[in-house]
Amino acid sequence: MEKRASKHNTDSSLLDIAKEIQGCEKCPLFLGRLHAVPGEGSSESGIVFIGEGPGREEDKRGKPFVGAAGKLLDEMLAEIGLKRDSVFITNIVKCRPPENRDPEPDEVRICTENYLWRQLEIINPKILITLGRHAMHRFIPADKKISVVHGKLFRLKSPTSGKMFNVLPQYHPAAALYNGGMRGILMKDFKKIPRILKTLSS
């Protein structure tokens, strides 16, 4: 009974944040959006995937990773026995940057301080999986190269609570859409996820 109440409170808190995001006007990105993309999925999985920001399809539908890269993400999740709705998927920024440009530092700061860290504190995942170098550098020092650290586990202290998080940087699924050779690297990193979770749970 307590577990169900706890899950209800968690889901309710995430829904409250999602409503805030959908009405957010804290940075200029809201001016060009069709839909904000708060994120979606299970609050109980212990796994959170974090991309950089919504693209064209995500902006149209208000859901994360629903384009070609999202389809590949779904395929890789299936390879390790997971479904999309069994993990939580979100982005660093919740609105699409114009023409898919990189988010500006202030846009990233505003979105992470107001929303992302709150989501992570509520979910309290066992592992954060960053997808792509831009998402990675919100959690891992900027002097680290994704080509060197992908698939390696890092520990990060939350700036808001001091809580420790496990961070696993990986390439963005879009990388495999432009370079077929990247798919094998991505899949190799994905297959580490169940092993790492087992280790963290032991």
ChimeraX attribute file (.defattr): number of C-alpha atoms within 10 A of each C-alpha:
attribute: neighborCount
match mode: 1-to-1
recipient: residues
	/A:1	5
	/A:2	7
	/A:3	8
	/A:4	9
	/A:5	10
	/A:6	11
	/A:7	15
	/A:8	13
	/A:9	13
	/A:10	17
	/A:11	17
	/A:12	12
	/A:13	16
	/A:14	22
	/A:15	15
	/A:16	11
	/A:17	17
	/A:18	20
	/A:19	13
	/A:20	15
	/A:21	22
	/A:22	16
	/A:23	11
	/A:24	17
	/A:25	11
	/A:26	12
	/A:27	14
	/A:28	13
	/A:29	19
	/A:30	19
	/A:31	12
	/A:32	12
	/A:33	19
	/A:34	15
	/A:35	20
	/A:36	27
	/A:37	27
	/A:38	27
	/A:39	23
	/A:40	20
	/A:41	17
	/A:42	17
	/A:43	24
	/A:44	17
	/A:45	17
	/A:46	16
	/A:47	22
	/A:48	28
	/A:49	21
	/A:50	24
	/A:51	24
	/A:52	23
	/A:53	25
	/A:54	30
	/A:55	22
	/A:56	17
	/A:57	16
	/A:58	22
	/A:59	22
	/A:60	16
	/A:61	13
	/A:62	22
	/A:63	21
	/A:64	26
	/A:65	24
	/A:66	20
	/A:67	16
	/A:68	13
	/A:69	17
	/A:70	18
	/A:71	13
	/A:72	18
	/A:73	23
	/A:74	18
	/A:75	16
	/A:76	21
	/A:77	19
	/A:78	12
	/A:79	13
	/A:80	14
	/A:81	10
	/A:82	15
	/A:83	15
	/A:84	17
	/A:85	13
	/A:86	17
	/A:87	19
	/A:88	23
	/A:89	23
	/A:90	24
	/A:91	24
	/A:92	25
	/A:93	27
	/A:94	34
	/A:95	31
	/A:96	28
	/A:97	23
	/A:98	14
	/A:99	8
	/A:100	11
	/A:101	10
	/A:102	14
	/A:103	19
	/A:104	11
	/A:105	8
	/A:106	11
	/A:107	19
	/A:108	21
	/A:109	17
	/A:110	14
	/A:111	20
	/A:112	18
	/A:113	12
	/A:114	16
	/A:115	20
	/A:116	23
	/A:117	17
	/A:118	17
	/A:119	23
	/A:120	17
	/A:121	14
	/A:122	15
	/A:123	22
	/A:124	19
	/A:125	20
	/A:126	18
	/A:127	22
	/A:128	26
	/A:129	23
	/A:130	28
	/A:131	23
	/A:132	20
	/A:133	21
	/A:134	18
	/A:135	24
	/A:136	29
	/A:137	16
	/A:138	15
	/A:139	20
	/A:140	20
	/A:141	9
	/A:142	12
	/A:143	7
	/A:144	13
	/A:145	13
	/A:146	20
	/A:147	11
	/A:148	8
	/A:149	16
	/A:150	21
	/A:151	22
	/A:152	13
	/A:153	16
	/A:154	15
	/A:155	14
	/A:156	15
	/A:157	12
	/A:158	14
	/A:159	10
	/A:160	10
	/A:161	10
	/A:162	9
	/A:163	11
	/A:164	13
	/A:165	19
	/A:166	18
	/A:167	23
	/A:168	26
	/A:169	28
	/A:170	25
	/A:171	25
	/A:172	23
	/A:173	24
	/A:174	18
	/A:175	16
	/A:176	17
	/A:177	14
	/A:178	10
	/A:179	9
	/A:180	10
	/A:181	11
	/A:182	17
	/A:183	19
	/A:184	11
	/A:185	15
	/A:186	20
	/A:187	18
	/A:188	13
	/A:189	17
	/A:190	20
	/A:191	16
	/A:192	15
	/A:193	18
	/A:194	13
	/A:195	11
	/A:196	16
	/A:197	14
	/A:198	9
	/A:199	9
	/A:200	11
	/A:201	8
	/A:202	6
